[in-house]
Amino acid sequence: MPKKHLLTSLFAAVLLAFPVLLPGAGSVHANEFHKIAEDASFFDRYTNSAQDLILKGLELIGINYRMGGTNPDVGLDCSGLVQVVFKEAIGMLLPRTAKEQSQVGAVIDRQELKAGDLVFFNTMRRAFSHVGIYLGDNRFLHAPRAGAEVRIEDMRQSYWINRYNGARRLLAREGQ
């Protein structure tokens, strides 16, 4: 099976699993995921670097949260997850904390988000206290909190809407 087809199939399978993986995500979204899976070009719309980031990030789903964690074998916190994904997927070294990571890259509007962008939230009563990796279609990957695991969330949930601080783009877009 060609690599591109395998990647497309893998990504579609993960998207189809969202209603199971996301707490509170019911059948309302099931049709959306079926439409995405039927679109063979879904994964093709991402740059190679974004594809690499997404695939590396998906490998880490289920890793336990650990405050200060930077090693998937022991556990990851939000900024540790971002560090690991960017380093292992594309060789990019990032600062350690979410606040420091919020100072890297180009500021972008929420409407301009692309896969691989960093999304920041105020989850600890201070700006830029939480970070995740935008996957596309209003979804992001993150390590949420103690007692939880790396997972995918929907940015349209009121919790995330109310805490959104901004986004940064670290990847150059193909064709630029």
Secondary structure as UniProt FT lines:
FT   HELIX           3..16
FT   HELIX           18..21
FT   TURN            23..24
FT   HELIX           27..29
FT   HELIX           30..38
FT   TURN            40..42
FT   HELIX           43..45
FT   HELIX           48..59
FT   TURN            60..62
FT   STRAND          64..65
FT   TURN            67..68
FT   STRAND          70..71
FT   TURN            72..74
FT   STRAND          75..76
FT   HELIX           78..90
FT   HELIX           98..101
FT   TURN            102..103
FT   STRAND          106..108
FT   HELIX           110..112
FT   TURN            115..116
FT   STRAND          118..121
FT   TURN            127..128
FT   STRAND          130..136
FT   TURN            137..138
FT   STRAND          139..142
FT   TURN            146..147
FT   STRAND          151..154
FT   TURN            155..156
FT   HELIX           158..163
FT   STRAND          164..169
FT   TURN            174..175
//
